Amino acid sequence: MIKKERHERILDMLNIEGVITIKDMMKELNISDMTARRDLDALAKAGFLTRIHGGAQRLYKDEEPHKKTHIEKKVLQTKEKKLIAQKANSIIKDGETVFIGPGTTLEHLAVELKTRNIRVITNSLPVFLILNKSRTVDLLLIGGEYREITGAFVGSMATTNLKTLRFSKAFVSANAVSDNAIATYSDVEGEIQQLALDNAVEKILLVDSTKFNRYDFFNFYTLEQIDTIITDNQISQDQLNEFGRLTTIIQAN
């Protein structure tokens, strides 16, 4: 693998994980410790990442208070999110037009889609950055007001851009699922996800099992309106029974 390809792969890894280690790079890229360190030093010097002890961290500015940062979320339930993304990829057909919202689980889905022959519409900058070098994905980024904490474009411009678009499937995530409600931290992000779901033939929620029986600020959709939830196999039987009465739940293994 030439240096340019390694650097692109390293940045892809950072887009997904937020933080990567030298050991991760050696295993994933089949390179030596010295090569991994040289690559990180070069990318840090170019302003693409921040070096930390034993690895690197993606660049982010100051975050909003009282909310987990994007990097903090990336390192939570990583294995489960990858399995959820793989299951979501398996239900997408070639030629489909899909919406992918913001969120770390959906960034894992974007990685799975890099070689698919589909059209992707997103308001997530991280999703766009993962897919923008794909030679097979027809990609459209919805513009608007940028929220750095999640990498999402929101607001009236994003809403206007989204209103006329239709999707075979819309994939969104959430911070919390409780009773019949799907919730997120921000009303402006929730409104975009609500509109995308309304404009989709199939409405699909990707959430890991830690999101069930939790609450957040803005309820943007109901479970009864969702066609399918894809989650991990750590969801309890009681939760399967409770929420399975409202929609179809698929467990990713």
C-alpha positions in Angstrom: 0.0 0.0 0.0 1.5 3.3 -1.0 1.8 6.3 1.4 -1.2 8.2 -0.1 -3.5 5.2 0.3 -2.3 4.6 3.8 -3.0 8.2 4.8 -6.5 8.0 3.3 -7.2 4.8 5.2 -5.9 6.3 8.5 -8.2 9.3 8.1 -11.1 6.9 7.3 -10.3 5.1 10.6 -10.3 8.4 12.5 -13.6 9.4 10.9 -15.1 6.3 12.4 -13.3 5.7 15.7 -12.4 9.3 16.7 -9.2 7.9 18.3 -6.8 5.3 16.9 -3.7 3.6 18.3 -0.4 2.6 16.7 -1.4 -1.0 17.4 -4.7 -0.5 15.5 -2.8 0.9 12.5 -0.2 -1.9 12.5 -2.9 -4.6 12.5 -5.3 -2.8 10.0 -2.7 -1.6 7.5 -0.1 -4.4 8.0 2.7 -1.8 8.6 5.5 -1.5 11.1 5.5 0.6 14.3 7.9 3.1 12.8 5.8 3.5 9.6 2.7 4.1 11.6 4.4 6.8 13.7 5.8 8.5 10.6 2.4 8.5 9.0 0.8 10.0 12.1 3.5 12.6 12.4 3.1 13.6 8.8 -0.7 13.9 9.0 -0.4 15.9 12.3 2.0 18.3 10.7 -0.4 18.8 7.8 -3.2 19.6 10.3 -5.4 16.5 9.8 -5.2 15.1 13.3 -3.8 15.5 16.8 -1.1 13.2 18.1 -1.7 11.6 21.5 0.3 9.1 23.4 0.3 5.8 21.5 -1.8 7.1 18.6 -3.9 10.0 17.3 -7.2 11.8 17.7 -9.4 13.5 15.1 -9.4 17.3 15.3 -12.5 18.9 16.9 -13.0 22.4 18.4 -14.7 23.2 21.7 -17.9 21.3 22.2 -21.2 22.3 23.7 -21.6 21.6 27.5 -23.6 18.8 29.0 -23.5 16.7 25.9 -21.1 13.9 24.9 -18.7 15.0 22.3 -18.6 13.3 18.9 -15.3 11.6 19.8 -16.7 10.4 23.1 -19.6 8.8 21.3 -17.3 7.1 18.7 -15.6 5.0 21.3 -18.8 3.8 22.9 -20.3 0.4 21.7 -18.0 0.4 18.7 -18.4 -3.4 18.1 -22.2 -3.2 18.4 -22.4 -0.2 16.0 -20.3 -2.0 13.4 -22.6 -5.0 13.5 -25.7 -2.8 13.2 -24.1 -1.1 10.2 -23.4 -4.4 8.5 -27.0 -5.5 9.0 -28.3 -2.2 7.7 -26.1 -2.5 4.6 -27.5 -6.0 3.9 -31.0 -4.7 3.5 -30.1 -2.0 0.9 -30.4 -3.0 -2.7 -28.3 -1.8 -5.6 -29.8 1.2 -7.3 -31.6 2.5 -4.3 -31.7 6.2 -3.1 -31.1 6.3 0.6 -30.9 9.1 3.2 -28.3 8.8 6.0 -28.5 11.1 8.9 -25.9 12.2 11.4 -24.5 9.9 14.2 -21.6 7.6 14.8 -23.6 4.4 14.0 -24.5 5.9 10.6 -20.9 6.7 10.0 -20.2 3.0 10.4 -22.9 2.4 7.8 -21.3 4.9 5.4 -18.1 2.8 5.5 -20.0 -0.3 4.6 -21.5 1.5 1.6 -18.3 2.7 0.0 -18.4 0.1 -2.8 -22.2 0.0 -3.3 -23.9 1.1 -6.5 -26.5 3.4 -4.8 -27.4 7.1 -4.3 -26.8 8.6 -0.9 -28.2 11.8 0.4 -26.9 13.1 3.7 -26.8 16.1 5.9 -23.8 14.7 7.8 -20.4 16.0 7.0 -18.6 12.9 8.5 -20.8 10.6 6.3 -20.0 12.8 3.3 -16.2 12.7 4.0 -16.3 8.9 4.2 -18.2 8.4 0.9 -16.8 11.3 -1.2 -14.0 9.2 -2.7 -16.2 6.3 -3.6 -16.4 5.6 -7.4 -19.7 3.9 -7.1 -21.8 6.0 -4.7 -23.8 8.9 -6.2 -23.5 11.3 -3.3 -25.4 14.5 -2.4 -24.7 16.6 0.7 -27.5 18.7 2.1 -26.2 22.1 3.0 -27.4 24.5 5.7 -26.3 25.8 9.1 -23.4 23.6 10.4 -23.4 22.1 13.9 -19.8 21.2 14.6 -20.7 19.0 17.7 -22.3 16.4 15.4 -21.1 17.4 12.0 -24.7 17.9 10.8 -26.2 20.6 8.5 -29.5 21.9 9.9 -31.8 24.9 9.8 -34.1 26.4 7.2 -31.8 26.0 4.2 -31.3 22.3 5.0 -35.1 21.9 5.4 -35.8 23.6 2.1 -33.2 21.4 0.3 -34.7 18.3 1.8 -38.4 18.9 1.2 -38.4 18.0 -2.5 -36.4 14.8 -2.2 -37.7 11.3 -1.9 -35.9 8.1 -0.7 -36.5 4.4 -0.9 -35.0 4.1 2.6 -34.1 6.6 5.3 -31.6 5.6 8.1 -31.5 7.7 11.2 -30.2 7.3 14.7 -31.2 8.7 18.1 -30.0 9.4 21.6 -33.0 7.8 23.3 -35.9 5.5 22.8 -38.6 5.3 25.4 -42.3 4.4 25.5 -43.4 5.3 21.9 -40.9 8.2 21.4 -37.6 8.6 19.6 -35.6 11.5 20.9 -32.4 13.5 20.2 -30.5 16.3 22.0 -31.3 19.0 19.4 -34.6 20.1 18.0 -33.0 21.4 14.8 -31.4 18.1 14.1 -34.6 16.2 15.1 -36.6 18.3 12.6 -34.3 17.3 9.7 -34.5 13.6 10.6 -38.3 13.9 10.9 -38.6 15.3 7.4 -36.2 12.7 5.9 -38.3 9.9 7.5 -41.5 11.4 6.2 -40.1 11.5 2.7 -38.9 7.8 2.8 -40.8 4.7 1.7 -39.0 2.7 4.4 -38.1 4.3 7.7 -35.3 2.6 9.6 -33.8 3.5 13.0 -30.3 2.4 13.9 -29.6 2.4 17.7 -27.5 0.3 20.0 -29.2 -1.3 23.0 -28.0 1.3 25.5 -30.4 3.8 23.9 -33.6 2.0 25.0 -35.5 3.3 28.1 -33.6 6.6 28.0 -34.9 10.1 27.5 -33.6 13.2 25.7 -34.7 16.7 24.9 -36.6 16.5 21.6 -39.0 13.7 20.5 -38.8 13.8 16.7 -40.7 10.6 15.8 -42.8 7.7 17.2 -41.9 4.0 17.1 -45.2 3.3 15.5 -44.2 5.4 12.5 -40.9 3.5 12.1 -40.8 0.4 9.9 -37.7 -1.3 11.4 -35.3 -0.8 14.3 -31.9 -2.4 13.9 -30.0 -2.9 17.2 -27.5 -5.2 18.8 -28.0 -8.5 20.5 -27.5 -7.0 24.0 -31.1 -5.7 24.0 -33.0 -7.4 26.8 -36.0 -9.7 26.3 -38.2 -7.3 28.2 -37.2 -4.5 25.9 -37.8 -6.7 22.8 -41.3 -7.5 24.1 -42.0 -3.8 25.0 -40.8 -2.1 21.9 -41.5 -5.0 19.5 -45.2 -4.4 20.0 -44.8 -1.0 18.2 -42.4 -1.9 15.4 -40.2 -4.6 13.9 -36.9 -5.1 15.7 -33.9 -6.8 14.0 -30.9 -7.8 16.1 -27.5 -7.6 14.5 -25.2 -10.5 15.4 
